[in-house]
Amino acid sequence: MNIIYKNREMEDDKLELTDKTVNYYLGPNLTLRHCTIIVRVPATQFLILPTRFIDCTIEVKQELKNHQDWVSASLKGCRFTGSLRGCDFGHWPHFAEGWEHGAIEDCDFSQARLDACRFHGCDTSTLRFPPWPCFTFLDPIGRSRELNSVEWPGLFGSVVVKNLHTDPPSTVALTYHAPSVAKRFETTAEELKAVLEKLDGIVY
């Protein structure tokens, strides 16, 4: 079953995307203003076509993994909570249909947990990134040589930092969750933080 919100403007509404037997489509031509969106379905059932989110609260109630559909959304003044992993936000040229609508500004992720999430083609100074134990590389491609000159603990350097230059050219920030990184790359959050503290251009 599909539930589709499109071709309208909604204000001060609550959208509960929680039924795992349903595919939810937001857009095209949808504007959500001052709305609360509650997401408790996997990425495969949460599909975003060109949609504008303005001053919305987006509550992710189960980890949202590998969700690139945000790059078809224009997000302004929104607040995120919950856990997101492998998600992309912002203006990623030619990534997929609807990419030209992708944008993000003035959004607050300080109450969210982000891991391996990328931000594209935006002004990162308008965004609030999550604090430690999350950490964010600003301009990871431009600074990849500098970041590779540092000795990283475990496999993080050889697997992640070594390959920063292969991210899409539009990538302007990259956020990780230190405990999750530590588990995947045979290190500890404390060892990672000891290196991060020596570097510029890191938000944590």
Residue frames as a rotation matrix with the C-alpha (Angstrom) as fourth column:
MET 1
0.576 0.818 0.000 0.00
0.818 -0.576 0.000 0.00
0.000 0.000 -1.000 0.00
ASN 2
-0.549 -0.739 0.391 1.18
0.744 -0.645 -0.174 3.52
0.381 0.195 0.904 -0.82
ILE 3
0.559 0.605 -0.567 0.38
0.736 -0.677 0.003 6.77
-0.382 -0.419 -0.824 0.96
ILE 4
-0.318 -0.641 0.698 1.32
0.908 -0.417 0.031 9.81
0.271 0.644 0.715 -1.12
TYR 5
0.420 0.325 -0.847 1.52
0.524 -0.849 -0.066 13.43
-0.741 -0.416 -0.527 -0.02
LYS 6
-0.599 -0.644 0.476 1.96
0.755 -0.256 0.604 15.65
-0.267 0.721 0.639 -3.08
ASN 7
-0.546 0.329 0.770 0.88
0.511 -0.598 0.618 18.82
0.663 0.731 0.159 -4.89
ARG 8
0.638 0.766 0.081 -0.05
0.410 -0.426 0.806 20.71
0.652 -0.482 -0.586 -1.74
GLU 9
-0.457 -0.697 0.553 1.13
-0.238 -0.503 -0.831 22.83
0.857 -0.511 0.064 1.14
MET 10
0.458 0.540 -0.706 0.67
0.541 0.461 0.703 21.58
0.705 -0.705 -0.081 4.70
GLU 11
-0.335 -0.533 0.777 1.18
-0.304 -0.719 -0.624 23.71
0.892 -0.446 0.079 7.81
ASP 12
-0.447 0.069 0.892 1.25
-0.894 -0.082 -0.441 22.83
0.043 -0.994 0.099 11.52
ASP 13
0.665 0.641 -0.383 0.46
-0.639 0.754 0.152 19.18
0.386 0.144 0.911 10.74
LYS 14
-0.110 -0.666 0.738 1.86
-0.761 0.534 0.369 15.95
-0.640 -0.520 -0.565 12.12
LEU 15
0.443 0.155 -0.883 2.80
-0.758 0.591 -0.277 13.19
0.479 0.792 0.379 9.69
GLU 16
0.146 -0.348 0.926 3.29
-0.723 0.602 0.340 9.81
-0.676 -0.719 -0.164 11.33
LEU 17
0.340 -0.163 -0.926 5.14
-0.798 0.471 -0.376 7.53
0.497 0.867 0.030 8.94
THR 18
-0.333 -0.422 0.844 5.10
-0.915 0.359 -0.182 4.47
-0.226 -0.833 -0.505 11.15
ASP 19
0.617 0.638 0.462 3.18
-0.482 0.769 -0.419 1.65
-0.623 0.036 0.782 9.43
LYS 20
-0.391 -0.916 0.089 5.69
-0.516 0.298 0.803 -0.90
-0.762 0.268 -0.589 8.14
THR 21
-0.170 0.384 0.908 3.16
0.672 0.719 -0.179 -2.25
-0.721 0.579 -0.380 5.64
VAL 22
0.840 0.542 -0.027 3.02
0.400 -0.653 -0.643 1.12
-0.366 0.529 -0.765 3.85
ASN 23
-0.322 -0.852 0.414 5.30
0.946 -0.300 0.119 2.95
0.023 0.430 0.903 1.42
TYR 24
0.503 0.455 -0.735 5.23
0.541 -0.829 -0.143 6.67
-0.674 -0.326 -0.663 2.19
TYR 25
-0.176 -0.497 0.850 5.88
0.948 -0.317 0.012 9.16
0.263 0.808 0.527 -0.61
LEU 26
0.256 0.182 -0.949 6.54
0.445 -0.894 -0.052 12.83
-0.858 -0.410 -0.310 0.13
GLY 27
-0.330 -0.305 -0.894 6.24
-0.562 -0.697 0.445 14.89
-0.759 0.649 0.058 -3.05
PRO 28
-0.603 -0.708 0.368 6.47
0.768 -0.639 0.028 15.92
0.215 0.300 0.930 -5.70
ASN 29
-0.462 0.355 0.812 5.41
0.034 -0.908 0.417 19.53
0.886 0.220 0.408 -5.28
LEU 30
0.525 0.566 -0.636 4.90
0.665 0.193 0.721 19.26
0.531 -0.801 -0.275 -1.53
THR 31
-0.355 -0.579 0.733 5.64
-0.200 -0.719 -0.665 22.01
0.913 -0.383 0.140 0.99
LEU 32
0.372 0.375 -0.849 5.65
0.753 0.414 0.512 21.19
0.543 -0.830 -0.129 4.70
ARG 33
-0.276 -0.397 0.875 5.75
-0.114 -0.891 -0.439 24.23
0.954 -0.221 0.201 6.99
HIS 34
-0.444 0.029 0.896 6.01
-0.876 -0.225 -0.427 24.00
0.189 -0.974 0.125 10.79
CYS 35
0.617 0.653 -0.439 5.18
-0.574 0.755 0.317 20.30
0.538 0.056 0.841 10.59
THR 36
-0.085 -0.587 0.805 6.33
-0.839 0.477 0.260 17.38
-0.537 -0.654 -0.533 12.71
ILE 37
0.423 0.124 -0.898 7.34
-0.710 0.660 -0.244 14.30
0.562 0.741 0.367 10.72
ILE 38
0.166 -0.302 0.939 7.73
-0.775 0.549 0.314 11.09
-0.610 -0.779 -0.143 12.70
VAL 39
0.249 -0.197 -0.948 9.61
-0.814 0.488 -0.315 8.35
0.525 0.850 -0.039 10.82
ARG 40
-0.076 -0.271 0.960 9.56
-0.737 0.663 0.129 4.76
-0.672 -0.697 -0.250 12.04
VAL 41
0.915 0.255 0.313 10.01
0.029 0.732 -0.681 2.89
-0.403 0.632 0.662 8.76
PRO 42
0.012 -0.962 0.273 13.15
0.598 0.225 0.769 1.86
-0.802 0.154 0.578 6.85
ALA 43
-0.492 -0.331 -0.805 14.55
-0.303 -0.802 0.515 4.00
-0.816 0.497 0.294 4.05
THR 44
-0.976 0.091 0.197 13.02
0.216 0.474 0.854 1.72
-0.015 0.876 -0.482 1.41
GLN 45
-0.161 0.987 -0.007 9.54
0.974 0.160 0.160 2.75
0.159 0.019 -0.987 2.61
PHE 46
0.417 0.197 -0.887 10.26
0.458 -0.889 0.017 6.48
-0.785 -0.413 -0.461 3.02
LEU 47
-0.202 -0.437 0.876 10.56
0.975 -0.005 0.222 8.08
-0.093 0.899 0.427 -0.40
ILE 48
0.147 0.159 -0.976 11.15
0.271 -0.956 -0.114 11.79
-0.951 -0.248 -0.183 -0.92
LEU 49
0.041 -0.058 0.997 10.43
0.978 -0.201 -0.052 13.39
0.203 0.978 0.049 -4.27
PRO 50
-0.666 -0.444 0.599 10.95
0.351 -0.895 -0.274 17.17
0.658 0.028 0.753 -4.59
THR 51
0.491 0.752 -0.440 9.64
0.731 -0.081 0.678 18.50
0.474 -0.654 -0.589 -1.27
ARG 52
-0.268 -0.511 0.817 10.24
-0.133 -0.820 -0.557 21.68
0.954 -0.258 0.152 0.75
PHE 53
0.277 0.249 -0.928 10.59
0.880 0.322 0.349 21.31
0.386 -0.913 -0.130 4.51
ILE 54
-0.234 -0.296 0.926 10.40
0.002 -0.953 -0.304 24.70
0.972 -0.069 0.223 6.26
ASP 55
-0.481 -0.032 0.876 10.81
-0.810 -0.367 -0.458 24.98
0.336 -0.930 0.150 10.04
CYS 56
0.566 0.665 -0.486 9.87
-0.460 0.745 0.484 21.33
0.684 -0.050 0.728 10.50
THR 57
-0.077 -0.534 0.842 10.82
-0.925 0.353 0.139 18.84
-0.371 -0.768 -0.522 13.22
ILE 58
0.351 0.095 -0.931 11.86
-0.622 0.768 -0.157 15.45
0.700 0.634 0.328 11.88
GLU 59
0.117 -0.201 0.972 11.85
-0.919 0.349 0.183 12.73
-0.376 -0.915 -0.144 14.53
VAL 60
-0.031 -0.227 -0.973 13.57
-0.648 0.746 -0.154 9.52
0.761 0.626 -0.170 13.45
LYS 61
0.435 0.383 0.815 12.28
-0.897 0.261 0.356 6.77
-0.077 -0.886 0.457 15.73
GLN 62
0.730 -0.408 0.548 14.30
0.275 0.910 0.312 3.88
-0.626 -0.077 0.776 14.28
GLU 63
-0.219 -0.916 -0.335 17.74
0.001 -0.344 0.939 4.18
-0.976 0.205 0.077 12.72
LEU 64
0.875 0.452 -0.173 17.39
-0.117 -0.149 -0.982 5.48
-0.469 0.880 -0.077 9.16
LYS 65
0.007 -0.942 0.336 20.10
0.160 0.333 0.929 3.86
-0.987 0.047 0.152 7.08
ASN 66
-0.759 -0.510 0.405 21.51
0.425 0.083 0.901 4.78
-0.493 0.856 0.153 3.66
HIS 67
0.333 0.938 0.096 18.81
0.804 -0.229 -0.549 7.28
-0.493 0.260 -0.830 2.82
GLN 68
-0.734 -0.672 0.099 19.91
0.597 -0.568 0.566 9.46
-0.324 0.475 0.818 -0.08
ASP 69
-0.018 0.822 0.569 16.42
0.938 -0.183 0.294 10.79
0.346 0.539 -0.768 -0.83
TRP 70
0.369 0.133 -0.920 17.10
0.644 -0.750 0.150 13.86
-0.670 -0.648 -0.363 1.33
VAL 71
-0.666 -0.701 -0.255 19.06
0.297 -0.563 0.772 15.29
-0.684 0.438 0.583 -1.63
SER 72
-0.559 0.586 0.586 15.72
0.646 -0.135 0.751 15.75
0.520 0.799 -0.303 -3.43
ALA 73
0.466 0.746 -0.476 14.51
0.874 -0.306 0.378 17.89
0.136 -0.592 -0.794 -0.51
SER 74
-0.228 -0.429 0.874 14.93
0.080 -0.903 -0.423 21.56
0.970 -0.027 0.241 0.30
LEU 75
0.299 0.230 -0.926 15.43
0.891 0.280 0.357 21.77
0.342 -0.932 -0.121 4.08
LYS 76
-0.368 -0.377 0.850 15.32
0.082 -0.924 -0.375 25.18
0.926 -0.068 0.370 5.78
GLY 77
-0.381 0.160 0.911 15.19
-0.806 -0.540 -0.242 25.79
0.453 -0.826 0.335 9.51
CYS 78
0.566 0.637 -0.524 14.50
-0.362 0.763 0.536 22.15
0.741 -0.113 0.662 10.36
ARG 79
-0.108 -0.533 0.839 15.41
-0.992 0.114 -0.055 20.19
-0.066 -0.838 -0.541 13.48
PHE 80
0.195 0.080 -0.978 16.35
-0.402 0.916 -0.006 16.51
0.895 0.394 0.211 13.44
THR 81
0.015 -0.244 0.970 16.30
-0.955 0.283 0.086 13.99
-0.296 -0.927 -0.229 16.26
GLY 82
0.858 0.289 0.425 17.11
-0.231 0.956 -0.182 10.28
-0.459 0.058 0.887 16.26
SER 83
-0.052 -0.927 0.370 19.72
-0.103 0.374 0.922 8.14
-0.993 0.010 -0.115 14.56
LEU 84
0.916 0.250 -0.313 20.72
-0.316 -0.028 -0.948 8.45
-0.246 0.968 0.054 10.90
ARG 85
0.037 -0.923 0.383 23.46
-0.054 0.381 0.923 6.44
-0.998 -0.055 -0.036 9.23
GLY 86
-0.655 -0.421 0.627 24.81
0.547 0.308 0.778 6.75
-0.521 0.853 0.028 5.68
CYS 87
0.470 0.874 0.126 22.43
0.780 -0.344 -0.523 9.59
-0.413 0.344 -0.843 4.77
ASP 88
-0.670 -0.647 0.364 23.11
0.742 -0.572 0.348 12.49
-0.017 0.504 0.864 2.38
PHE 89
0.395 0.758 -0.519 21.74
0.703 -0.613 -0.361 16.02
-0.592 -0.223 -0.775 2.55
GLY 90
-0.048 -0.398 -0.916 21.97
-0.073 -0.913 0.400 19.12
-0.996 0.086 0.015 0.38
HIS 91
0.715 0.274 -0.643 22.75
-0.564 -0.317 -0.763 19.92
-0.413 0.908 -0.072 -3.24
TRP 92
-0.202 -0.728 0.655 24.36
-0.048 0.676 0.736 16.91
-0.978 0.118 -0.171 -4.97
PRO 93
0.003 0.255 -0.967 24.39
-0.886 -0.447 -0.121 17.70
-0.463 0.857 0.225 -8.71
HIS 94
0.006 0.099 -0.995 23.19
-0.876 0.480 0.042 14.96
0.482 0.872 0.090 -11.05
PHE 95
-0.785 -0.299 0.542 22.96
-0.557 0.724 -0.407 12.34
-0.271 -0.621 -0.736 -8.29
ALA 96
-0.693 0.650 0.311 19.37
0.660 0.746 -0.089 11.37
-0.290 0.144 -0.946 -9.04
GLU 97
-0.299 0.680 0.669 16.14
0.572 -0.433 0.697 12.74
0.764 0.591 -0.259 -10.46
GLY 98
0.757 0.653 -0.019 15.11
0.444 -0.492 0.749 15.82
0.479 -0.576 -0.662 -8.50
TRP 99
0.005 -0.860 -0.510 18.66
1.000 0.014 -0.015 16.74
0.020 -0.510 0.860 -7.48
GLU 100
-0.513 -0.255 0.820 18.14
0.444 -0.896 -0.001 20.35
0.735 0.363 0.573 -8.58
HIS 101
0.484 0.766 0.423 15.71
-0.088 -0.438 0.895 20.84
0.871 -0.470 -0.144 -5.67
GLY 102
0.450 -0.324 -0.832 18.22
0.802 0.556 0.218 19.67
0.392 -0.766 0.510 -3.06
ALA 103
-0.104 -0.490 0.865 19.30
-0.142 -0.854 -0.501 22.25
0.984 -0.175 0.019 -0.47
ILE 104
0.417 0.245 -0.875 19.92
0.820 0.313 0.478 22.56
0.391 -0.917 -0.071 3.24
GLU 105
-0.484 -0.557 0.675 20.37
0.115 -0.805 -0.582 25.61
0.868 -0.204 0.453 5.46
ASP 106
-0.413 0.258 0.873 19.74
-0.791 -0.577 -0.204 26.72
0.451 -0.775 0.443 9.05
CYS 107
0.532 0.622 -0.575 19.12
-0.284 0.771 0.571 23.13
0.798 -0.141 0.586 10.18
ASP 108
0.010 -0.413 0.910 19.83
-0.994 -0.107 -0.038 21.72
0.113 -0.904 -0.412 13.63
PHE 109
0.376 0.015 -0.927 21.23
-0.171 0.984 -0.054 18.20
0.911 0.179 0.372 14.08
SER 110
-0.401 -0.685 0.608 22.47
-0.695 -0.205 -0.689 18.82
0.597 -0.699 -0.394 17.62
GLN 111
-0.067 0.449 0.891 19.95
-0.865 0.420 -0.276 16.35
-0.498 -0.789 0.360 19.09
ALA 112
0.865 0.335 -0.373 20.53
-0.492 0.709 -0.505 13.70
0.096 0.620 0.779 16.40
ARG 113
0.163 -0.828 0.536 23.06
-0.200 0.504 0.840 10.89
-0.966 -0.244 -0.083 16.08
LEU 114
0.821 0.047 -0.569 24.73
-0.567 -0.058 -0.822 10.94
-0.072 0.997 -0.021 12.68
ASP 115
0.102 -0.816 0.569 27.13
-0.123 0.557 0.821 8.31
-0.987 -0.154 -0.044 11.39
ALA 116
-0.678 -0.471 0.565 28.76
0.500 0.268 0.823 8.37
-0.539 0.840 0.054 7.94
CYS 117
0.490 0.865 0.111 26.40
0.748 -0.352 -0.563 11.19
-0.448 0.359 -0.819 6.87
ARG 118
-0.609 -0.728 0.315 27.44
0.774 -0.458 0.438 13.65
-0.174 0.510 0.842 4.16
PHE 119
0.397 0.642 -0.656 26.42
0.370 -0.766 -0.526 17.23
-0.840 -0.034 -0.541 3.48
HIS 120
-0.270 -0.428 0.862 26.61
0.942 0.066 0.328 18.57
-0.198 0.901 0.386 -0.08
GLY 121
-0.500 0.016 0.866 26.75
0.647 -0.657 0.386 21.99
0.575 0.754 0.319 -1.69
CYS 122
0.655 0.756 -0.004 25.70
0.535 -0.460 0.708 24.04
0.534 -0.466 -0.706 1.34
ASP 123
-0.031 -0.594 0.804 26.99
-0.426 -0.720 -0.548 26.66
0.904 -0.360 -0.230 3.75
THR 124
-0.055 -0.016 -0.998 28.00
0.594 0.803 -0.045 24.57
0.803 -0.595 -0.035 6.77
SER 125
-0.940 -0.333 0.071 28.16
0.153 -0.599 -0.786 27.66
0.304 -0.728 0.614 8.98
THR 126
-0.359 0.888 0.287 24.34
-0.816 -0.448 0.366 27.71
0.454 -0.103 0.885 8.99
LEU 127
0.357 0.482 -0.800 24.11
-0.140 0.875 0.464 24.14
0.924 -0.053 0.380 10.31
ARG 128
0.141 -0.291 0.946 24.33
-0.989 -0.008 0.144 22.84
-0.034 -0.957 -0.289 13.87
PHE 129
-0.058 -0.264 -0.963 26.13
-0.402 0.889 -0.220 19.50
0.914 0.375 -0.158 13.87
PRO 130
0.878 0.408 -0.253 25.79
0.032 0.475 0.879 16.94
0.478 -0.780 0.404 16.66
PRO 131
0.352 -0.770 0.533 28.33
-0.922 -0.382 0.057 17.21
0.160 -0.511 -0.844 19.50
TRP 132
-0.659 -0.678 -0.326 30.65
-0.540 0.728 -0.422 14.48
0.523 -0.102 -0.846 20.73
PRO 133
-0.070 -0.766 0.639 30.48
-0.010 0.641 0.767 11.48
-0.997 0.047 -0.053 20.55
CYS 134
0.724 0.173 0.668 29.74
0.662 0.101 -0.743 12.59
-0.196 0.980 -0.041 16.97
PHE 135
-0.097 -0.741 -0.665 32.37
0.140 -0.671 0.728 14.50
-0.985 -0.023 0.169 15.05
THR 136
0.834 0.489 0.256 32.27
0.369 -0.147 -0.918 16.33
-0.411 0.860 -0.303 11.73
PHE 137
-0.397 -0.899 0.184 34.99
0.711 -0.174 0.681 16.91
-0.580 0.401 0.709 9.14
LEU 138
0.635 0.503 -0.587 34.50
0.004 -0.762 -0.648 20.26
-0.773 0.409 -0.485 7.41
ASP 139
0.593 -0.365 -0.718 35.76
-0.804 -0.301 -0.512 20.42
-0.030 0.881 -0.472 3.80
PRO 140
0.544 -0.387 0.745 36.95
-0.175 0.816 0.551 16.79
-0.821 -0.430 0.376 3.95
ILE 141
0.760 -0.283 0.586 38.04
0.648 0.406 -0.644 16.68
-0.055 0.869 0.492 0.30
GLY 142
0.721 -0.476 0.504 39.96
-0.144 -0.813 -0.564 19.95
0.678 0.334 -0.655 0.39
ARG 143
0.321 -0.584 0.746 41.67
-0.946 -0.243 0.216 18.90
0.055 -0.774 -0.630 3.60
SER 144
0.984 0.158 -0.086 42.19
-0.155 0.987 0.035 15.24
0.090 -0.021 0.996 2.74
ARG 145
0.300 -0.942 -0.150 45.97
0.166 0.207 -0.964 15.61
0.939 0.264 0.218 2.32
GLU 146
-0.312 -0.367 0.876 46.28
-0.724 -0.505 -0.469 17.26
0.615 -0.781 -0.108 5.74
LEU 147
0.489 0.594 0.639 44.05
-0.866 0.419 0.274 14.65
-0.105 -0.687 0.719 7.34
ASN 148
0.929 -0.179 -0.323 46.08
0.052 0.930 -0.364 11.85
0.365 0.322 0.873 5.76
SER 149
0.028 -0.982 0.185 49.27
-0.230 -0.187 -0.955 13.27
0.973 -0.016 -0.231 7.24
VAL 150
-0.045 0.062 0.997 48.03
-0.992 -0.124 -0.037 12.35
0.121 -0.990 0.067 10.72
GLU 151
-0.851 -0.223 -0.476 48.40
-0.173 0.974 -0.148 8.92
0.497 -0.044 -0.867 12.30
TRP 152
0.010 0.959 0.284 44.92
-0.897 -0.117 0.426 7.58
0.441 -0.259 0.859 13.01
PRO 153
-0.517 -0.194 0.834 44.12
-0.684 0.679 -0.266 4.72
-0.514 -0.708 -0.483 15.39
GLY 154
0.022 0.540 0.841 42.95
0.059 0.839 -0.540 1.31
-0.998 0.062 -0.013 14.21
LEU 155
-0.420 -0.109 0.901 41.76
0.829 0.357 0.430 1.05
-0.368 0.928 -0.060 10.62
PHE 156
0.502 0.743 -0.442 40.07
0.507 -0.667 -0.545 4.45
-0.700 0.049 -0.712 10.49
GLY 157
0.045 -0.572 -0.819 42.93
-0.467 -0.737 0.489 6.11
-0.883 0.361 -0.301 8.62
SER 158
-0.852 -0.512 0.109 43.50
-0.170 0.469 0.867 3.38
-0.495 0.720 -0.487 6.05
VAL 159
-0.514 0.729 0.452 39.80
0.833 0.550 0.061 2.78
-0.204 0.408 -0.890 5.35
VAL 160
0.527 0.832 -0.175 38.09
0.788 -0.555 -0.266 6.16
-0.319 0.002 -0.948 5.81
VAL 161
0.483 -0.328 -0.812 40.59
-0.069 -0.938 0.338 9.02
-0.873 -0.108 -0.476 5.78
LYS 162
-0.582 -0.776 0.241 42.65
0.140 0.196 0.971 7.59
-0.801 0.599 -0.005 2.94
ASN 163
-0.590 0.420 0.690 39.55
0.807 0.316 0.498 7.59
-0.009 0.851 -0.525 0.72
LEU 164
-0.043 0.604 -0.796 38.11
0.448 -0.700 -0.555 11.01
-0.893 -0.381 -0.241 1.57
HIS 165
-0.609 -0.280 -0.742 39.19
-0.416 -0.684 0.599 12.34
-0.676 0.673 0.300 -1.83
THR 166
-0.961 0.256 0.100 36.85
0.239 0.595 0.767 9.84
0.137 0.761 -0.634 -3.52
ASP 167
-0.265 0.908 -0.325 33.70
0.608 -0.104 -0.787 11.42
-0.749 -0.406 -0.524 -2.06
PRO 168
0.372 0.460 0.807 31.54
0.918 -0.312 -0.245 13.41
0.139 0.832 -0.538 -4.51
PRO 169
-0.581 -0.686 0.439 33.07
0.641 -0.717 -0.273 16.86
0.502 0.123 0.856 -5.24
SER 170
0.041 0.708 0.705 29.94
-0.095 -0.700 0.708 18.45
0.995 -0.096 0.038 -3.73
THR 171
0.471 0.159 -0.868 30.77
0.734 0.475 0.485 17.06
0.489 -0.866 0.107 -0.26
VAL 172
0.094 -0.401 0.911 31.38
-0.229 -0.899 -0.372 19.91
0.969 -0.174 -0.176 2.21
ALA 173
-0.235 -0.185 0.954 31.03
-0.970 -0.016 -0.242 18.04
0.061 -0.983 -0.176 5.52
LEU 174
-0.003 0.121 -0.993 31.09
-0.182 0.976 0.119 14.48
0.983 0.181 0.019 6.78
THR 175
0.011 0.126 0.992 29.84
-0.976 -0.216 0.038 13.39
0.219 -0.968 0.121 10.21
TYR 176
-0.257 -0.151 -0.955 30.66
-0.039 0.989 -0.146 10.20
0.966 0.000 -0.259 12.11
HIS 177
0.758 0.445 0.477 29.58
-0.547 0.035 0.836 8.67
0.355 -0.895 0.269 15.43
ALA 178
-0.091 -0.987 0.131 32.76
-0.931 0.037 -0.364 7.81
0.354 -0.155 -0.922 17.33
PRO 179
-0.180 -0.006 0.984 31.55
-0.652 0.750 -0.114 4.68
-0.737 -0.662 -0.139 19.23
SER 180
0.815 0.509 0.276 30.21
-0.116 0.610 -0.784 3.18
-0.568 0.607 0.556 15.99
VAL 181
0.660 -0.666 -0.347 33.41
-0.589 -0.172 -0.790 4.06
0.466 0.726 -0.506 14.13
ALA 182
-0.180 -0.771 0.611 35.48
-0.979 0.201 -0.036 2.53
-0.095 -0.605 -0.791 16.92
LYS 183
0.225 0.356 0.907 33.57
-0.355 0.897 -0.264 -0.74
-0.907 -0.263 0.328 16.70
ARG 184
0.971 0.233 0.049 33.91
-0.032 0.331 -0.943 -0.93
-0.236 0.914 0.329 12.91
PHE 185
0.688 -0.725 0.027 37.55
-0.176 -0.203 -0.963 0.10
0.704 0.658 -0.268 12.66
GLU 186
0.506 -0.498 -0.705 39.20
0.697 0.717 -0.007 -1.57
0.509 -0.487 0.710 15.66
THR 187
-0.626 -0.663 0.411 39.84
0.226 -0.659 -0.718 1.45
0.746 -0.356 0.562 17.83
THR 188
-0.236 0.570 -0.787 38.23
0.957 -0.003 -0.289 3.36
-0.167 -0.821 -0.545 20.69
ALA 189
0.686 0.558 0.467 36.33
0.611 -0.791 0.047 6.64
0.396 0.253 -0.883 20.85
GLU 190
0.810 -0.421 -0.409 38.98
0.124 -0.559 0.820 7.99
-0.574 -0.715 -0.400 23.23
GLU 191
-0.197 -0.926 0.322 41.81
0.599 0.146 0.787 7.22
-0.776 0.348 0.526 20.80
LEU 192
0.001 0.283 0.959 39.91
0.953 -0.292 0.085 8.95
0.304 0.914 -0.270 18.00
LYS 193
0.904 0.428 0.014 39.25
0.400 -0.855 0.331 12.01
0.154 -0.293 -0.944 20.12
ALA 194
0.402 -0.837 -0.371 42.93
0.363 -0.227 0.904 12.31
-0.841 -0.497 0.213 21.02
VAL 195
-0.524 -0.558 0.643 43.72
0.801 -0.066 0.596 12.75
-0.290 0.827 0.481 17.31
LEU 196
0.223 0.724 0.653 40.73
0.858 -0.464 0.221 15.01
0.463 0.510 -0.725 16.55
GLU 197
0.790 0.111 -0.603 41.77
0.507 -0.673 0.539 17.42
-0.346 -0.731 -0.588 19.31
LYS 198
-0.181 -0.955 -0.233 44.99
0.446 -0.291 0.846 18.17
-0.876 0.050 0.479 17.43
LEU 199
-0.609 -0.039 0.792 43.21
0.793 -0.007 0.609 19.16
-0.018 0.999 0.035 14.21
ASP 200
-0.709 0.451 -0.542 41.46
-0.353 -0.892 -0.282 22.24
-0.611 -0.009 0.792 12.86
GLY 201
-0.534 0.544 -0.648 38.24
-0.803 -0.087 0.589 22.06
0.264 0.835 0.483 10.87
ILE 202
-0.674 0.360 -0.645 36.62
0.381 0.918 0.115 19.46
0.633 -0.168 -0.756 13.09
VAL 203
-0.214 0.678 0.703 33.29
-0.796 -0.539 0.277 20.00
0.567 -0.500 0.655 14.88
TYR 204
-0.265 0.181 -0.947 32.67
0.362 0.929 0.076 17.86
0.894 -0.323 -0.312 17.96
